[in-house]
Amino acid sequence: MSESNSKNNASFGYKKVTETEKVSLVNGVFTSVTKKYDLMNDFMSFGTHRLWKKYFLLCSNIKKGQRVLDLAAGTGDVTKLISESVGPKGYVVSCDINYSMLQQGRDNLIDKGILENVSYVQSDAQELSFKENSFDHVTMAFGLRNTANISKALDSIYKTLKPGGSLQVLEFSKAEKIIEKPYEIFLNNFVPFLGKHIAKDEGSYRYLAESITMHPSQEELIELMMKSKFKKCKYNNISLGVVSIHKGYKL
């Protein structure tokens, strides 16, 4: 075990753990919530997560015929949108560290008739095994905060991008002051309540709520992206900062 992985320098919600422990713990969370994941997303966001994802794709510069890596692809919502955007001559890799989520995403896309331009890879975003300069774009929706080390993930993503390619991240972020207090109550009380009564898994959804609180602010994430060599970094708040889109380029 490396020195960094032997220290409690990662956060599993409010708890300090090693990076190795976080990978294992987060994997357990997503294996547990797979079957109820889409239903819980609808309840927690009142259905707006689907609009966020569509807007996320509208903000990308993904074009027909391009190669795209969709990280933390989960149950396949964003992969589906990318598949439609790149068309039959394009190609998208649906990638997730968790086998249960990846399998659920594959099943969902097959059920929707999406077969030709998608492949599925189980991999940790921190240690991507793709060749350097492989993809025109990398997308990641609601997954970056679950990595054990965000900087390592950003470094790994940077290598896989072609020069001129972009990284676009959709993630829960720091809500604006006007809704900060009620949103904090929503995260710490309502989300675990839903987890307990809908998914029958209060603990996993308490972690997911805590992980949102512990995630870097919009400006802090921009700094991390710049340290990983991304250029022209910017962010765009959605729903008063409840979520944000971060974008950077490999030039």
C-alpha positions as CSV (number, residue, x, y, z in Angstrom):
1,M,0.0,0.0,0.0
2,S,1.4,3.4,-0.9
3,E,2.0,6.0,1.7
4,S,-1.0,8.2,0.6
5,N,-3.3,5.2,0.7
6,S,-2.2,4.3,4.2
7,K,-3.3,7.6,5.6
8,N,-6.8,8.8,6.4
9,N,-6.9,11.4,3.7
10,A,-10.2,10.5,2.0
11,S,-13.7,11.3,3.2
12,F,-16.5,8.7,3.3
13,G,-19.2,11.2,4.1
14,Y,-18.1,12.8,7.3
15,K,-15.8,10.0,8.2
16,K,-12.1,10.0,7.5
17,V,-10.8,6.9,5.8
18,T,-7.9,5.8,3.6
19,E,-8.3,6.0,-0.1
20,T,-8.4,2.2,-0.4
21,E,-11.1,2.0,2.3
22,K,-13.2,4.6,0.5
23,V,-13.1,2.7,-2.8
24,S,-14.4,-0.4,-1.0
25,L,-17.0,1.4,1.0
26,V,-18.4,3.4,-1.9
27,N,-18.5,0.2,-4.0
28,G,-20.6,-1.4,-1.2
29,V,-23.0,1.6,-1.3
30,F,-23.7,1.4,-5.0
31,T,-24.0,-2.3,-5.0
32,S,-26.6,-1.9,-2.3
33,V,-28.6,0.9,-4.0
34,T,-28.5,-0.3,-7.7
35,K,-32.1,-1.6,-8.0
36,K,-33.7,1.5,-6.4
37,Y,-31.2,4.0,-7.8
38,D,-33.3,5.5,-10.6
39,L,-36.4,5.6,-8.5
40,M,-34.6,7.3,-5.6
41,N,-33.1,9.9,-8.1
42,D,-36.6,10.7,-9.2
43,F,-37.8,11.1,-5.6
44,M,-34.8,13.1,-4.4
45,S,-34.7,15.5,-7.3
46,F,-38.5,15.6,-7.9
47,G,-37.6,14.3,-11.4
48,T,-35.4,17.2,-12.3
49,H,-32.2,15.0,-12.6
50,R,-33.4,14.0,-16.1
51,L,-33.6,17.7,-17.1
52,W,-30.2,18.4,-15.6
53,K,-28.7,15.5,-17.7
54,K,-30.3,16.7,-20.9
55,Y,-29.0,20.3,-20.3
56,F,-25.6,18.8,-19.5
57,L,-25.5,17.2,-23.0
58,L,-26.8,20.5,-24.6
59,C,-23.8,22.3,-23.0
60,S,-21.3,19.8,-24.4
61,N,-19.7,20.2,-27.8
62,I,-20.1,16.5,-28.6
63,K,-20.6,15.9,-32.3
64,K,-21.5,13.1,-34.7
65,G,-18.8,10.5,-35.2
66,Q,-16.8,11.4,-32.1
67,R,-15.4,9.0,-29.4
68,V,-16.7,9.8,-25.9
69,L,-15.9,8.2,-22.5
70,D,-18.8,8.4,-20.0
71,L,-17.4,7.9,-16.5
72,A,-19.5,6.8,-13.5
73,A,-22.0,5.9,-16.1
74,G,-24.3,4.1,-13.6
75,T,-27.7,3.2,-14.9
76,G,-26.9,4.7,-18.3
77,D,-29.0,7.9,-18.6
78,V,-26.1,10.0,-19.9
79,T,-24.6,7.2,-22.0
80,K,-27.9,7.0,-23.8
81,L,-27.9,10.7,-24.6
82,I,-24.3,10.6,-25.8
83,S,-25.1,7.5,-28.0
84,E,-27.8,9.5,-29.7
85,S,-25.5,12.5,-30.0
86,V,-22.5,10.8,-31.7
87,G,-24.7,8.7,-34.0
88,P,-23.9,5.3,-35.6
89,K,-20.5,6.5,-36.7
90,G,-19.5,7.6,-33.2
91,Y,-18.6,5.5,-30.2
92,V,-19.2,5.8,-26.5
93,V,-17.7,3.8,-23.6
94,S,-19.9,3.4,-20.6
95,C,-17.5,3.1,-17.7
96,D,-18.2,2.5,-14.0
97,I,-16.1,1.1,-11.1
98,N,-19.2,-0.8,-9.8
99,Y,-20.2,-3.9,-11.6
100,S,-23.8,-3.9,-10.4
101,M,-24.4,-0.4,-11.7
102,L,-22.6,-1.1,-15.0
103,Q,-24.7,-4.2,-15.5
104,Q,-27.9,-2.3,-14.7
105,G,-26.9,0.4,-17.2
106,R,-26.2,-2.1,-19.9
107,D,-29.5,-3.8,-19.3
108,N,-31.3,-0.5,-19.4
109,L,-29.7,0.5,-22.8
110,I,-30.3,-2.9,-24.3
111,D,-34.0,-2.6,-23.3
112,K,-34.1,0.8,-25.1
113,G,-32.6,-0.8,-28.3
114,I,-29.2,0.9,-28.0
115,L,-26.8,-1.8,-29.1
116,E,-24.4,-0.6,-31.9
117,N,-22.2,2.2,-30.7
118,V,-21.8,1.5,-27.0
119,S,-19.3,-0.7,-25.1
120,Y,-19.0,-1.3,-21.3
121,V,-15.9,-1.2,-19.2
122,Q,-15.5,-1.6,-15.5
123,S,-12.7,0.7,-14.3
124,D,-11.7,3.1,-11.6
125,A,-11.6,6.7,-12.8
126,Q,-8.3,7.1,-11.0
127,E,-6.6,4.4,-12.9
128,L,-8.1,4.4,-16.4
129,S,-6.5,1.7,-18.7
130,F,-7.3,3.4,-22.0
131,K,-4.5,4.6,-24.3
132,E,-3.5,8.2,-24.0
133,N,-5.3,10.6,-26.4
134,S,-8.2,8.1,-26.9
135,F,-11.3,10.3,-26.6
136,D,-12.7,13.5,-28.0
137,H,-14.6,14.1,-24.8
138,V,-15.0,12.7,-21.3
139,T,-18.2,13.1,-19.3
140,M,-18.9,12.4,-15.7
141,A,-22.3,12.9,-14.0
142,F,-22.7,12.6,-10.2
143,G,-19.6,10.5,-9.8
144,L,-16.6,12.7,-9.1
145,R,-17.3,13.2,-5.5
146,N,-17.4,9.4,-5.0
147,T,-13.8,8.9,-6.2
148,A,-11.2,8.3,-3.4
149,N,-9.0,11.1,-4.8
150,I,-10.4,13.7,-7.1
151,S,-7.0,14.9,-8.3
152,K,-5.9,11.4,-9.3
153,A,-9.1,11.0,-11.2
154,L,-8.6,14.3,-13.0
155,D,-5.0,13.4,-13.9
156,S,-6.1,10.0,-15.3
157,I,-8.9,11.6,-17.3
158,Y,-6.6,14.2,-18.7
159,K,-4.3,11.5,-20.2
160,T,-7.2,9.8,-22.0
161,L,-8.3,12.9,-23.8
162,K,-7.1,13.9,-27.2
163,P,-5.6,17.4,-27.5
164,G,-8.5,19.8,-28.0
165,G,-10.8,17.4,-26.1
166,S,-13.0,18.4,-23.2
167,L,-13.9,17.1,-19.8
168,Q,-17.4,18.0,-18.6
169,V,-18.6,17.2,-15.0
170,L,-22.1,17.3,-13.7
171,E,-22.1,17.2,-9.9
172,F,-23.9,18.4,-6.8
173,S,-22.3,21.5,-5.6
174,K,-22.6,24.4,-3.1
175,A,-26.1,25.9,-3.1
176,E,-26.5,29.6,-3.3
177,K,-27.1,31.5,0.0
178,I,-30.8,32.0,-0.6
179,I,-31.5,28.3,-0.3
180,E,-28.5,27.2,1.7
181,K,-30.2,26.5,5.0
182,P,-33.3,24.7,3.7
183,Y,-31.1,22.6,1.3
184,E,-28.9,21.6,4.3
185,I,-32.0,20.3,6.1
186,F,-33.2,18.5,3.0
187,L,-29.8,16.7,2.6
188,N,-29.4,15.7,6.2
189,N,-33.0,14.8,7.0
190,F,-35.1,14.2,3.9
191,V,-32.6,12.2,1.8
192,P,-31.9,9.6,4.6
193,F,-35.6,9.4,5.3
194,L,-36.3,8.6,1.7
195,G,-33.4,6.1,1.7
196,K,-34.9,4.4,4.7
197,H,-38.5,4.1,3.4
198,I,-38.1,3.9,-0.4
199,A,-34.7,2.1,-0.8
200,K,-34.8,0.4,2.6
201,D,-31.2,1.6,3.0
202,E,-30.9,4.7,5.2
203,G,-27.1,4.3,5.7
204,S,-26.2,4.4,2.0
205,Y,-28.3,7.5,1.4
206,R,-27.0,9.2,4.5
207,Y,-23.5,8.7,3.0
208,L,-24.7,10.1,-0.3
209,A,-26.1,13.2,1.4
210,E,-22.9,13.7,3.4
211,S,-20.7,13.2,0.3
212,I,-22.5,16.2,-1.3
213,T,-21.7,18.4,1.7
214,M,-18.0,17.3,1.7
215,H,-17.6,17.8,-2.1
216,P,-15.3,20.8,-3.1
217,S,-17.1,24.1,-3.9
218,Q,-17.4,25.3,-7.5
219,E,-14.3,27.4,-7.2
220,E,-12.3,24.7,-5.4
221,L,-13.0,22.2,-8.2
222,I,-11.9,24.7,-10.8
223,E,-8.6,24.9,-9.0
224,L,-8.2,21.2,-8.9
225,M,-8.9,21.0,-12.6
226,M,-6.3,23.6,-13.3
227,K,-3.7,21.7,-11.2
228,S,-4.4,18.7,-13.4
229,K,-3.5,20.8,-16.5
230,F,-7.0,21.5,-17.8
231,K,-7.3,24.9,-19.5
232,K,-10.2,27.3,-20.1
233,C,-11.9,25.9,-17.0
234,K,-15.3,27.3,-16.1
235,Y,-18.5,26.3,-14.3
236,N,-22.2,26.9,-14.7
237,N,-24.6,26.7,-11.7
238,I,-28.0,25.0,-12.2
239,S,-31.0,25.2,-9.8
240,L,-29.3,27.8,-7.6
241,G,-26.1,25.9,-7.3
242,V,-27.7,22.6,-6.2
243,V,-25.8,21.2,-9.1
244,S,-23.1,22.7,-11.4
245,I,-21.5,21.8,-14.7
246,H,-17.7,22.1,-14.7
247,K,-15.8,22.1,-18.0
248,G,-12.1,22.1,-19.0
249,Y,-10.0,21.4,-22.1
250,K,-6.8,19.6,-22.9
251,L,-5.0,22.0,-25.2
